[in-house]
Amino acid sequence: MPTVSDQNLAAKEFVPMIQLENVSVRYRVPTERIGTFKEFAIRLIQRKVNFRYFWALDGINLTVKKGEVFGLIGNNGAGKSTTLKVISRVLGPTKGRVRVYGKIAPLLELGAGFHSELTGRENIYLNGALLGYGHEQMNRVFQNIVDFSELGPFIDAPIRTYSSGMYARLGFSVATAHQPEILILDEILSVGDEAFQAKCRDRMRDFRENGATILMVSHGMKTMEEMCDRVGWIDHGKLRMIGEPAEVVAAYRQENS
């Protein structure tokens, strides 16, 4: 017979943190290539620019639960990153409703929020401010960020001198310096060496054990199977399938083999 604590734990597992209700996003793109922004602006004023429209997302319904690691897979251009941007409030849906219950720490793009002419040290504080943390809060976690990223010898160098792997290290370290309620990752675990990727996965497991919700996109099917509780497959803007990671990955591979 389940105890009260078991019942409370079961109830907690079904607390929704992210809800997408019939979400659609429509993009508008020019039908012909225009060489310069000036030419585009002139032709736009003259109403000589023709556009085509396409639905990057089409009627997405999705609920991600508290403490869950949820993965999104699909081919390039399927709508995965657009989904993350809608959830992160970077992009508004054309139709539908997005509900998010908690503070988001998004890592949507390598180096997003970094200023190339500033040092790694300065960018830590800049990125922390963009995530909503004050100077004193960042002071308390600064050394932890440097230690986790393993960028101590380079922390006062301009970030334009960093490699893509160093960008990833610093971005992930800043975004995860505080325990987030919702962590959103777009392909970040595919960058960097294996040792650092292992550190990232360990930190994500710690967050999950402490109740954080993680939504991630990756082309690494092994990572998705190992890390995720559930996986969703997006295809041409539509959510084709949601289920156990191994089952969804197998179906995706079969269609794309």
LINPE-V306968 format. One record per backbone hydrogen bond with DSSP energy under -0.5 kcal/mol. CO is the residue of the C=O (numbers start at 0). NH is the residue of the N-H. If there is no record, write none. Layout:
co=CO nh=NH
co=CO nh=NH
This chain:
co=2 nh=6
co=3 nh=7
co=4 nh=8
co=5 nh=9
co=6 nh=10
co=7 nh=11
co=8 nh=12
co=9 nh=13
co=10 nh=13
co=11 nh=14
co=13 nh=15
co=14 nh=65
co=16 nh=100
co=17 nh=63
co=18 nh=20
co=18 nh=98
co=19 nh=21
co=19 nh=61
co=20 nh=96
co=22 nh=59
co=23 nh=93
co=23 nh=94
co=24 nh=55
co=24 nh=56
co=26 nh=53
co=28 nh=51
co=35 nh=39
co=36 nh=40
co=37 nh=41
co=38 nh=42
co=39 nh=43
co=40 nh=44
co=41 nh=45
co=42 nh=47
co=42 nh=48
co=43 nh=46
co=47 nh=49
co=49 nh=30
co=51 nh=28
co=53 nh=26
co=53 nh=55
co=56 nh=24
co=59 nh=22
co=61 nh=19
co=63 nh=16
co=63 nh=17
co=64 nh=67
co=67 nh=69
co=67 nh=213
co=68 nh=228
co=68 nh=229
co=69 nh=215
co=70 nh=231
co=71 nh=217
co=72 nh=233
co=74 nh=77
co=77 nh=236
co=78 nh=82
co=79 nh=83
co=80 nh=84
co=81 nh=85
co=82 nh=86
co=83 nh=87
co=84 nh=89
co=84 nh=90
co=85 nh=88
co=94 nh=23
co=96 nh=20
co=98 nh=18
co=99 nh=101
co=102 nh=180
co=102 nh=181
co=103 nh=105
co=104 nh=183
co=106 nh=185
co=108 nh=111
co=110 nh=113
co=113 nh=115
co=114 nh=117
co=115 nh=159
co=117 nh=158
co=118 nh=122
co=119 nh=123
co=120 nh=124
co=121 nh=125
co=122 nh=126
co=123 nh=127
co=124 nh=128
co=125 nh=129
co=126 nh=130
co=127 nh=132
co=128 nh=131
co=133 nh=137
co=134 nh=138
co=135 nh=139
co=136 nh=140
co=137 nh=141
co=140 nh=144
co=141 nh=145
co=142 nh=146
co=143 nh=147
co=144 nh=148
co=145 nh=149
co=145 nh=150
co=150 nh=153
co=150 nh=154
co=151 nh=154
co=153 nh=156
co=154 nh=120
co=156 nh=119
co=157 nh=160
co=158 nh=161
co=162 nh=166
co=163 nh=167
co=164 nh=168
co=165 nh=169
co=166 nh=170
co=167 nh=171
co=168 nh=172
co=169 nh=173
co=170 nh=174
co=171 nh=175
co=173 nh=176
co=177 nh=179
co=180 nh=212
co=181 nh=104
co=182 nh=214
co=183 nh=106
co=184 nh=186
co=184 nh=216
co=186 nh=189
co=187 nh=190
co=192 nh=196
co=193 nh=197
co=194 nh=198
co=195 nh=199
co=196 nh=200
co=197 nh=201
co=198 nh=202
co=199 nh=203
co=200 nh=204
co=201 nh=205
co=202 nh=206
co=203 nh=207
co=204 nh=208
co=205 nh=209
co=206 nh=211
co=207 nh=210
co=210 nh=66
co=212 nh=182
co=213 nh=69
co=214 nh=184
co=215 nh=71
co=216 nh=186
co=218 nh=220
co=219 nh=223
co=220 nh=224
co=221 nh=225
co=222 nh=226
co=223 nh=227
co=229 nh=70
co=230 nh=242
co=231 nh=72
co=231 nh=233
co=232 nh=239
co=232 nh=240
co=234 nh=237
co=236 nh=57
co=237 nh=234
co=237 nh=239
co=240 nh=232
co=242 nh=230
co=243 nh=247
co=244 nh=248
co=245 nh=249
co=246 nh=250
co=247 nh=251
co=248 nh=252
co=249 nh=253
co=250 nh=254
co=251 nh=255
co=252 nh=256
co=253 nh=256
